[in-house]
Amino acid sequence: MDHPRPSQPPEAAPLASPDPDDERIQRAASEVLGLGQGLARELERLRLAQARAAGLRPPTWALLSLVAEAGDLGVTVSDAAVNLSVRPQALSGAVAELVEEDLLEREVDPTDGRARRLRITPAGLLRLAPGEELRQRLLKEVVGQIPQPTVAKLVLTRLQAALRHCLSDNPKG
């Protein structure tokens, strides 16, 4: 006697690529891009408010925040420059200013004697605290307004990937 087999869920059909010439899709994609640009402007306003709250110029605040994110390992000046999209020489003034104010420590990298490693000091962390409060308020807003943050994360990740691909050296590949 044959026993019925448990049914297997049907395989999900791969998502069909939309017709890039479809006018509706073009309009919707344009709206997504416009929303992304608006988000970028609002995030820039947040960065400016955080810098102002810390009593720092925005580029100096960006460097101090980047070093804080790196944690105990700190970051080399070269890596900081790459992350901030500037030449290492462009950071010298901000680094000197932050070291002078005892917000950063600069030391020789133990693995590469030519490199300089930056670490945030306790005073630097205190200086960033008011801006972190703004970030925490934003996180509460996000949780309150976005019922499915994983979906938002997926959409933003794909938008970021599309932007990177568009700006890559080989956008057709």
N, C-alpha and C positions, 0 to 999 in steps of 0.2 A: 504494500500500500504506500503510495506516495504521500509524503507530508508536505503541506504547503511551506514554501520557503518564506522566511521573513522578507518583506519587501524592502528593497534598497531605495534610498532616496534617489530621485532622478538627478543626473549630473546637471549642474547649472550650465546653462548655455553661456558661452563667452559673450561679453558685452560687445555689441556691434559698434563699430566706430561711426559716429554721426557723419553725415554728409557735410564736409567743410564748406560747401557752396550753399547750403540751406540758409536762407535769409534769417529765419527764426533763430537758428543756432548761432549765427554770426551776431545777431542782436544780443542774445543772452550772454555769449562769450564776452562781448564788449561791455555789458553791464557788470559781469564778474570782474573784468579788468578794472573798470571804473571804481568798483567797491574796493578792490585791492589797493588802488592808488589812494583812495580816501583813507583806508586803514593805515597805509604808510604815512600819510600826513598826520593822522591822529597819534600814531606811535612816535613820530618825531616831536609832536607837542609834548607827549609824556616825557621823552628824553630831556627836552628843554626844561620842563618843570622839575624833573629830578635834579638836573644840574643846578638850577636856580636854588632849589631847596638845600643843596649841599654847599652853596656859595662858591661854585666853580664854573669856569667857562665850559661850554658843552664838549669841546675836544678833550679837555683835561679830565672832565667827569667820565667821558667814554673810556679813557685809558685807565683811570682808577677803578671803574666798574669791571672792566675786562680783567684786570689783575686780581680783583676780589673774586671773580668767578673761577679763576684758575686755582684758588685755594692755596694750600701750604706749599705746593710745588712752585707756585709763581709762574711767570712766563718770561721768555726771552724778549728783548727789545725787538728782534727780528720777527718773532711770531706775533707780537703785539701789532707791529706795523702791518703785517699781512692781514690780520683780523680787522684792523681799522682802515684798511685800504689806503695806507699812506706809506711813504718811504721811511725807513728807520731814522734818517736824519731829521725828518719832520717831527719826530717825537722828542728830540733832545730837549727842547725848551720845556715841554710839559713834564717830562721825567725830572728835569732839574728842579722845576717848581714844586712838584709833589715831594721830592726828596727833601728839599729845603724846608717844607712845611711839616716834615716828619709823617707824611701820609703814605709814602712808599719807601722801601729799602731797595737799594741797588747793590748787587754783589756780582762777583765773577762766577760764571756758571762752572760748577765742579766738573762737568763732563766736557766742556769746551772753554778753555781759558780765554779765548778771544771774545766770547759772548758775555753779555750782561743779563742777569736774571733779576726780574722785578718781583717783589712780594709786598703785599699790603701790610701796613702796620695796624695795631689796634686803634690808633687815632684815625687812620684812613677808614676803617670799618665804621667808626662812630660818625665820621663825616658823611658817609653814604646812607646812614640810617633814615634820615627824613625822606629821601628819595625811595628807599625800600618800602616805607609806609605807603607811598603813592602806588607802588607796584602791587602791594598786598590788597589795597582797595580795588584796584583793577581786577585782580584775580577773583575777588568776591563778586564783582559785577559780572564777570565772565560766567562764573558758576551759576549766578542767578538768572542770567539771560540766555544761556545756551544749554538747552536740556540734553543735548547729545554732544558733549565736547569731543568725543572720538570722531564724529562725523565732520565737525569743523576742522579738526586736526588733519583728517584725510584730505579734505578739500584744499586747505592751505598748503599742505605738503605737496600736493599735485600742482598747485599754482606756482609754488616755489620751484619745483622741478621743471615746469614748462618755461619759466623765466630763465633758469640756468641753461636749459637746452637752447633756447632762443639766442642767448648771449654767448654760447660756446663757440669755439673756433670752427666746429663742424656741425652747424645746425641741421643739416640734411641727413647726417649719419646716425 
